[in-house]
Structures are given as C-alpha cells and as structure tokens.
Amino acid sequence: MQKALVVSWFTEKKNNLEELNNLLNDGWKIVSQSPMGGGGGRNDVVSLVILEK
C-alpha cells in the first residue's frame, strides 16, 4: 500500500512533520521525495513524499 503526503514547513512553525514522523514510527517507509513549489510565502518549503507500508 502506498500513500502520498504533502509535507509543508512554514516560517510560522505551522507544519505537518509530526504526521510524517508518526507514519514512519508506524512502519511506513519513504519511497520517494520531490520538492514542490512554495506554499505562497517566501520561506515556505513544500515536498511531496511517497510512503509505502
């Protein structure tokens, strides 16, 4: 089974890295990672992560 997760890191410390870490702790493995265009702000970081379990 695979899952796509858009991981975002914003300067205001709003992010979903905890969701990614929880999936990894639950046995999911990263298959691939690709940078994406920013989320609208200058310092936003957005990445498409494909996970597999």
C-alpha positions in Angstrom: 0.0 0.0 0.0 1.3 3.5 -0.8 0.3 6.9 0.5 1.2 10.4 -0.8 1.8 13.1 1.8 2.5 16.7 1.0 4.8 17.8 3.8 4.9 21.6 4.4 7.1 23.7 6.6 6.1 27.3 7.1 8.0 30.0 8.9 5.2 30.4 11.4 6.0 26.9 12.7 2.9 25.5 11.1 3.8 22.1 9.7 2.8 18.5 9.4 6.2 17.0 10.2 4.6 15.3 13.2 2.2 13.5 10.9 5.1 12.2 8.8 7.1 11.1 11.9 4.0 9.3 13.2 3.7 7.4 9.9 7.4 6.5 10.0 7.1 5.3 13.6 4.1 3.2 12.5 6.2 1.3 10.0 5.8 3.3 6.8 8.9 3.8 4.7 9.7 6.7 2.3 9.8 5.5 -1.3 10.5 8.9 -2.9 10.5 12.6 -2.1 10.2 15.5 -4.5 10.3 19.3 -3.8 7.3 21.2 -4.9 6.6 24.9 -5.5 6.3 27.0 -2.3 3.0 27.3 -0.4 2.7 31.0 -1.1 5.3 32.6 1.2 8.9 33.3 0.6 10.2 30.9 3.2 7.7 28.1 2.8 9.0 24.6 2.0 6.7 22.0 0.4 7.6 18.5 -0.5 5.7 15.5 -2.0 6.6 12.3 0.0 5.5 8.9 -1.2 5.3 6.3 1.6 4.9 2.6 1.5 3.8 0.0 4.0 
